[in-house]
Amino acid sequence: MARLIFALVSLVCMFQTLAAPLQSRAVTSKECSSFNVQASIGIDAARTSLGSINTGNDIGNARNLLEAQLSLLDANNGTTQIADSLLVNAPPAPADANARIVSGLQASLASLSHVVLIVDNSTKAAVAAANASMTTALESAQQAVAANCQTTVN
């Protein structure tokens, strides 16, 4: 009799577990995820490159380098919003998250274009690497905007 009651209780518990509502989560297409990952990787690489620059060694370009870093942080905030939206029970990313990434990258590249007469070779290499990384990230972000990538609740 005890076995029958235990089996019945186990069966009821199993059905209650299966009947529990699933947690909602935001989703995006595979193509959009690829664009966002590529943009995020490019932004991280550019942040690493620009972070290695000692602006004290090049006071004439310090403002433009710092503005490039700040604009890059704005672009990174867009990628963070998209990544955070894919967590369980998180709201979808704002519709303009990909556009925010594009505008941040464009502003950062514009600031880097005003950097002139770099004397330090390590600064030259860092600026060139950041420029290449941001250009790649910008292409991916623009493709995400063109594809109208958005996160939606599943």
PyRosetta script that sets phi, psi and omega in degrees:
from pyrosetta import init, pose_from_sequence

init()
pose = pose_from_sequence("MARLIFALVSLVCMFQTLAAPLQSRAVTSKECSSFNVQASIGIDAARTSLGSINTGNDIGNARNLLEAQLSLLDANNGTTQIADSLLVNAPPAPADANARIVSGLQASLASLSHVVLIVDNSTKAAVAAANASMTTALESAQQAVAANCQTTVN")
pose.set_psi(1, -39.5)
pose.set_omega(1, -180.0)
pose.set_phi(2, -64.1)
pose.set_psi(2, -37.3)
pose.set_omega(2, 178.5)
pose.set_phi(3, -64.8)
pose.set_psi(3, -39.7)
pose.set_omega(3, 179.8)
pose.set_phi(4, -65.7)
pose.set_psi(4, -42.8)
pose.set_omega(4, 178.5)
pose.set_phi(5, -65.8)
pose.set_psi(5, -43.3)
pose.set_omega(5, 178.1)
pose.set_phi(6, -61.1)
pose.set_psi(6, -43.3)
pose.set_omega(6, 178.4)
pose.set_phi(7, -63.4)
pose.set_psi(7, -40.4)
pose.set_omega(7, 179.4)
pose.set_phi(8, -66.1)
pose.set_psi(8, -44.6)
pose.set_omega(8, 178.3)
pose.set_phi(9, -63.7)
pose.set_psi(9, -42.4)
pose.set_omega(9, 178.3)
pose.set_phi(10, -61.4)
pose.set_psi(10, -41.8)
pose.set_omega(10, 179.5)
pose.set_phi(11, -64.4)
pose.set_psi(11, -43.0)
pose.set_omega(11, 178.2)
pose.set_phi(12, -63.1)
pose.set_psi(12, -44.3)
pose.set_omega(12, 178.9)
pose.set_phi(13, -62.4)
pose.set_psi(13, -39.2)
pose.set_omega(13, 179.0)
pose.set_phi(14, -63.4)
pose.set_psi(14, -44.4)
pose.set_omega(14, 179.5)
pose.set_phi(15, -66.2)
pose.set_psi(15, -35.9)
pose.set_omega(15, 177.4)
pose.set_phi(16, -66.2)
pose.set_psi(16, -38.6)
pose.set_omega(16, 177.8)
pose.set_phi(17, -65.4)
pose.set_psi(17, -42.6)
pose.set_omega(17, 179.7)
pose.set_phi(18, -69.2)
pose.set_psi(18, -27.8)
pose.set_omega(18, -178.3)
pose.set_phi(19, -84.5)
pose.set_psi(19, -6.1)
pose.set_omega(19, -179.8)
pose.set_phi(20, -64.5)
pose.set_psi(20, 140.9)
pose.set_omega(20, 179.6)
pose.set_phi(21, -67.7)
pose.set_psi(21, 142.9)
pose.set_omega(21, 177.4)
pose.set_phi(22, -77.8)
pose.set_psi(22, 147.6)
pose.set_omega(22, 178.1)
pose.set_phi(23, -73.4)
pose.set_psi(23, 138.8)
pose.set_omega(23, 178.5)
pose.set_phi(24, -79.7)
pose.set_psi(24, 151.2)
pose.set_omega(24, 175.6)
pose.set_phi(25, -151.1)
pose.set_psi(25, 152.5)
pose.set_omega(25, -179.9)
pose.set_phi(26, -77.9)
pose.set_psi(26, 147.3)
pose.set_omega(26, 178.8)
pose.set_phi(27, -132.9)
pose.set_psi(27, 161.2)
pose.set_omega(27, 175.5)
pose.set_phi(28, -146.3)
pose.set_psi(28, 164.9)
pose.set_omega(28, -177.7)
pose.set_phi(29, -72.1)
pose.set_psi(29, 161.6)
pose.set_omega(29, 179.4)
pose.set_phi(30, -62.6)
pose.set_psi(30, -40.4)
pose.set_omega(30, 179.5)
pose.set_phi(31, -63.0)
pose.set_psi(31, -44.4)
pose.set_omega(31, 179.8)
pose.set_phi(32, -65.8)
pose.set_psi(32, -38.7)
pose.set_omega(32, 177.4)
pose.set_phi(33, -61.2)
pose.set_psi(33, -40.8)
pose.set_omega(33, 178.8)
pose.set_phi(34, -63.2)
pose.set_psi(34, -44.8)
pose.set_omega(34, 178.2)
pose.set_phi(35, -59.9)
pose.set_psi(35, -45.0)
pose.set_omega(35, -176.9)
pose.set_phi(36, -68.0)
pose.set_psi(36, -37.9)
pose.set_omega(36, 177.9)
pose.set_phi(37, -65.7)
pose.set_psi(37, -43.8)
pose.set_omega(37, 179.7)
pose.set_phi(38, -63.9)
pose.set_psi(38, -40.5)
pose.set_omega(38, 178.2)
pose.set_phi(39, -64.9)
pose.set_psi(39, -42.6)
pose.set_omega(39, -179.6)
pose.set_phi(40, -63.9)
pose.set_psi(40, -41.5)
pose.set_omega(40, 178.4)
pose.set_phi(41, -63.4)
pose.set_psi(41, -43.0)
pose.set_omega(41, 179.0)
pose.set_phi(42, -64.3)
pose.set_psi(42, -40.6)
pose.set_omega(42, 179.3)
pose.set_phi(43, -65.5)
pose.set_psi(43, -43.7)
pose.set_omega(43, 179.0)
pose.set_phi(44, -62.4)
pose.set_psi(44, -40.8)
pose.set_omega(44, 178.8)
pose.set_phi(45, -64.6)
pose.set_psi(45, -41.5)
pose.set_omega(45, 178.9)
pose.set_phi(46, -66.5)
pose.set_psi(46, -40.1)
pose.set_omega(46, 177.8)
pose.set_phi(47, -62.0)
pose.set_psi(47, -40.4)
pose.set_omega(47, 178.5)
pose.set_phi(48, -64.5)
pose.set_psi(48, -43.7)
pose.set_omega(48, -179.8)
pose.set_phi(49, -64.3)
pose.set_psi(49, -48.5)
pose.set_omega(49, -178.7)
pose.set_phi(50, -69.9)
pose.set_psi(50, -29.7)
pose.set_omega(50, 178.9)
pose.set_phi(51, -67.5)
pose.set_psi(51, -21.3)
pose.set_omega(51, -179.2)
pose.set_phi(52, -81.8)
pose.set_psi(52, -6.9)
pose.set_omega(52, -176.9)
pose.set_phi(53, -84.2)
pose.set_psi(53, 131.5)
pose.set_omega(53, 173.8)
pose.set_phi(54, -94.0)
pose.set_psi(54, 102.9)
pose.set_omega(54, -176.2)
pose.set_phi(55, -67.4)
pose.set_psi(55, -16.5)
pose.set_omega(55, 176.2)
pose.set_phi(56, -67.2)
pose.set_psi(56, -24.1)
pose.set_omega(56, 178.3)
pose.set_phi(57, -78.9)
pose.set_psi(57, -16.7)
pose.set_omega(57, -177.0)
pose.set_phi(58, -139.5)
pose.set_psi(58, 73.0)
pose.set_omega(58, -174.8)
pose.set_phi(59, -59.9)
pose.set_psi(59, -35.8)
pose.set_omega(59, -178.3)
pose.set_phi(60, -61.6)
pose.set_psi(60, -29.9)
pose.set_omega(60, -178.7)
pose.set_phi(61, -105.7)
pose.set_psi(61, 1.1)
pose.set_omega(61, -174.0)
pose.set_phi(62, -57.6)
pose.set_psi(62, -44.4)
pose.set_omega(62, -177.7)
pose.set_phi(63, -61.1)
pose.set_psi(63, -47.9)
pose.set_omega(63, -179.1)
pose.set_phi(64, -65.0)
pose.set_psi(64, -37.7)
pose.set_omega(64, 178.2)
pose.set_phi(65, -66.9)
pose.set_psi(65, -41.2)
pose.set_omega(65, 178.5)
pose.set_phi(66, -68.2)
pose.set_psi(66, -38.8)
pose.set_omega(66, 176.8)
pose.set_phi(67, -63.8)
pose.set_psi(67, -38.0)
pose.set_omega(67, 177.2)
pose.set_phi(68, -63.1)
pose.set_psi(68, -42.2)
pose.set_omega(68, 178.8)
pose.set_phi(69, -65.0)
pose.set_psi(69, -41.6)
pose.set_omega(69, 179.6)
pose.set_phi(70, -65.7)
pose.set_psi(70, -41.2)
pose.set_omega(70, 177.6)
pose.set_phi(71, -65.6)
pose.set_psi(71, -34.8)
pose.set_omega(71, 177.2)
pose.set_phi(72, -65.9)
pose.set_psi(72, -35.3)
pose.set_omega(72, 175.4)
pose.set_phi(73, -65.4)
pose.set_psi(73, -37.4)
pose.set_omega(73, 176.2)
pose.set_phi(74, -61.6)
pose.set_psi(74, -44.2)
pose.set_omega(74, 178.1)
pose.set_phi(75, -63.6)
pose.set_psi(75, -40.0)
pose.set_omega(75, 179.4)
pose.set_phi(76, -64.1)
pose.set_psi(76, -33.6)
pose.set_omega(76, 177.2)
pose.set_phi(77, -61.6)
pose.set_psi(77, -36.5)
pose.set_omega(77, 177.0)
pose.set_phi(78, -63.9)
pose.set_psi(78, -43.1)
pose.set_omega(78, 179.3)
pose.set_phi(79, -68.0)
pose.set_psi(79, -34.5)
pose.set_omega(79, 178.2)
pose.set_phi(80, -65.9)
pose.set_psi(80, -41.0)
pose.set_omega(80, 178.1)
pose.set_phi(81, -61.1)
pose.set_psi(81, -42.0)
pose.set_omega(81, 180.0)
pose.set_phi(82, -66.8)
pose.set_psi(82, -45.4)
pose.set_omega(82, -179.7)
pose.set_phi(83, -64.1)
pose.set_psi(83, -42.3)
pose.set_omega(83, 179.8)
pose.set_phi(84, -64.5)
pose.set_psi(84, -32.2)
pose.set_omega(84, -178.1)
pose.set_phi(85, -68.7)
pose.set_psi(85, -18.6)
pose.set_omega(85, -178.6)
pose.set_phi(86, -86.5)
pose.set_psi(86, -1.1)
pose.set_omega(86, 175.9)
pose.set_phi(87, -76.5)
pose.set_psi(87, 158.6)
pose.set_omega(87, 180.0)
pose.set_phi(88, -64.0)
pose.set_psi(88, 136.6)
pose.set_omega(88, 178.9)
pose.set_phi(89, 63.7)
pose.set_psi(89, 18.9)
pose.set_omega(89, 177.7)
pose.set_phi(90, -94.4)
pose.set_psi(90, 146.5)
pose.set_omega(90, 176.8)
pose.set_phi(91, -70.7)
pose.set_psi(91, 156.7)
pose.set_omega(91, 177.8)
pose.set_phi(92, -61.6)
pose.set_psi(92, 155.1)
pose.set_omega(92, 177.0)
pose.set_phi(93, -66.1)
pose.set_psi(93, 151.9)
pose.set_omega(93, 176.3)
pose.set_phi(94, -58.0)
pose.set_psi(94, 149.4)
pose.set_omega(94, -177.6)
pose.set_phi(95, -61.1)
pose.set_psi(95, -26.8)
pose.set_omega(95, -177.4)
pose.set_phi(96, -95.4)
pose.set_psi(96, 15.4)
pose.set_omega(96, -177.1)
pose.set_phi(97, -60.9)
pose.set_psi(97, -44.2)
pose.set_omega(97, 179.3)
pose.set_phi(98, -68.2)
pose.set_psi(98, -36.3)
pose.set_omega(98, 177.1)
pose.set_phi(99, -65.7)
pose.set_psi(99, -34.4)
pose.set_omega(99, 177.5)
pose.set_phi(100, -65.4)
pose.set_psi(100, -37.6)
pose.set_omega(100, 177.5)
pose.set_phi(101, -63.9)
pose.set_psi(101, -45.7)
pose.set_omega(101, -180.0)
pose.set_phi(102, -60.9)
pose.set_psi(102, -48.1)
pose.set_omega(102, -177.2)
pose.set_phi(103, -66.0)
pose.set_psi(103, -37.0)
pose.set_omega(103, 177.2)
pose.set_phi(104, -65.0)
pose.set_psi(104, -42.4)
pose.set_omega(104, 178.5)
pose.set_phi(105, -67.3)
pose.set_psi(105, -40.4)
pose.set_omega(105, 178.3)
pose.set_phi(106, -63.2)
pose.set_psi(106, -42.4)
pose.set_omega(106, 178.9)
pose.set_phi(107, -65.3)
pose.set_psi(107, -39.0)
pose.set_omega(107, 178.8)
pose.set_phi(108, -65.8)
pose.set_psi(108, -43.6)
pose.set_omega(108, 177.5)
pose.set_phi(109, -64.6)
pose.set_psi(109, -36.5)
pose.set_omega(109, 177.7)
pose.set_phi(110, -63.9)
pose.set_psi(110, -41.8)
pose.set_omega(110, 178.3)
pose.set_phi(111, -64.7)
pose.set_psi(111, -40.8)
pose.set_omega(111, 178.4)
pose.set_phi(112, -66.2)
pose.set_psi(112, -29.1)
pose.set_omega(112, -179.8)
pose.set_phi(113, -68.3)
pose.set_psi(113, -17.9)
pose.set_omega(113, 178.8)
pose.set_phi(114, -90.2)
pose.set_psi(114, -1.7)
pose.set_omega(114, 177.2)
pose.set_phi(115, -78.5)
pose.set_psi(115, 120.8)
pose.set_omega(115, -176.1)
pose.set_phi(116, -131.7)
pose.set_psi(116, 161.5)
pose.set_omega(116, 175.4)
pose.set_phi(117, 47.1)
pose.set_psi(117, 61.3)
pose.set_omega(117, 178.4)
pose.set_phi(118, -83.6)
pose.set_psi(118, 122.6)
pose.set_omega(118, -177.6)
pose.set_phi(119, -88.5)
pose.set_psi(119, -41.7)
pose.set_omega(119, -175.8)
pose.set_phi(120, -76.1)
pose.set_psi(120, 125.4)
pose.set_omega(120, -178.7)
pose.set_phi(121, -64.9)
pose.set_psi(121, -35.1)
pose.set_omega(121, 179.4)
pose.set_phi(122, -67.3)
pose.set_psi(122, -34.1)
pose.set_omega(122, 176.7)
pose.set_phi(123, -68.2)
pose.set_psi(123, -40.8)
pose.set_omega(123, 177.0)
pose.set_phi(124, -59.0)
pose.set_psi(124, -46.6)
pose.set_omega(124, -178.7)
pose.set_phi(125, -64.5)
pose.set_psi(125, -40.9)
pose.set_omega(125, -179.6)
pose.set_phi(126, -66.2)
pose.set_psi(126, -41.7)
pose.set_omega(126, 178.9)
pose.set_phi(127, -65.7)
pose.set_psi(127, -41.7)
pose.set_omega(127, 179.0)
pose.set_phi(128, -64.3)
pose.set_psi(128, -43.5)
pose.set_omega(128, 179.5)
pose.set_phi(129, -65.3)
pose.set_psi(129, -42.9)
pose.set_omega(129, 178.8)
pose.set_phi(130, -63.6)
pose.set_psi(130, -41.2)
pose.set_omega(130, 179.5)
pose.set_phi(131, -61.4)
pose.set_psi(131, -44.7)
pose.set_omega(131, 179.6)
pose.set_phi(132, -65.2)
pose.set_psi(132, -43.3)
pose.set_omega(132, -180.0)
pose.set_phi(133, -64.3)
pose.set_psi(133, -41.9)
pose.set_omega(133, -179.5)
pose.set_phi(134, -69.0)
pose.set_psi(134, -35.3)
pose.set_omega(134, 178.3)
pose.set_phi(135, -63.6)
pose.set_psi(135, -42.8)
pose.set_omega(135, 177.6)
pose.set_phi(136, -65.2)
pose.set_psi(136, -44.2)
pose.set_omega(136, 179.3)
pose.set_phi(137, -63.6)
pose.set_psi(137, -38.7)
pose.set_omega(137, 179.4)
pose.set_phi(138, -63.9)
pose.set_psi(138, -40.7)
pose.set_omega(138, 178.1)
pose.set_phi(139, -60.8)
pose.set_psi(139, -43.6)
pose.set_omega(139, 179.4)
pose.set_phi(140, -65.7)
pose.set_psi(140, -42.9)
pose.set_omega(140, 179.9)
pose.set_phi(141, -65.5)
pose.set_psi(141, -38.3)
pose.set_omega(141, 177.8)
pose.set_phi(142, -66.8)
pose.set_psi(142, -35.8)
pose.set_omega(142, 176.0)
pose.set_phi(143, -65.5)
pose.set_psi(143, -36.8)
pose.set_omega(143, 177.7)
pose.set_phi(144, -65.6)
pose.set_psi(144, -39.9)
pose.set_omega(144, 177.5)
pose.set_phi(145, -66.4)
pose.set_psi(145, -44.3)
pose.set_omega(145, -179.9)
pose.set_phi(146, -62.0)
pose.set_psi(146, -34.8)
pose.set_omega(146, 179.8)
pose.set_phi(147, -83.5)
pose.set_psi(147, 1.7)
pose.set_omega(147, -179.2)
pose.set_phi(148, 54.9)
pose.set_psi(148, 47.3)
pose.set_omega(148, -178.3)
pose.set_phi(149, -71.0)
pose.set_psi(149, 129.6)
pose.set_omega(149, 176.6)
pose.set_phi(150, -147.1)
pose.set_psi(150, 154.2)
pose.set_omega(150, 174.2)
pose.set_phi(151, -92.2)
pose.set_psi(151, 141.7)
pose.set_omega(151, 178.5)
pose.set_phi(152, -130.2)
pose.set_psi(152, 154.4)
pose.set_omega(152, 179.8)
pose.set_phi(153, -76.8)
pose.set_psi(153, 132.7)
pose.set_omega(153, 179.4)
pose.set_phi(154, -92.8)
pose.dump_pdb("model.pdb")
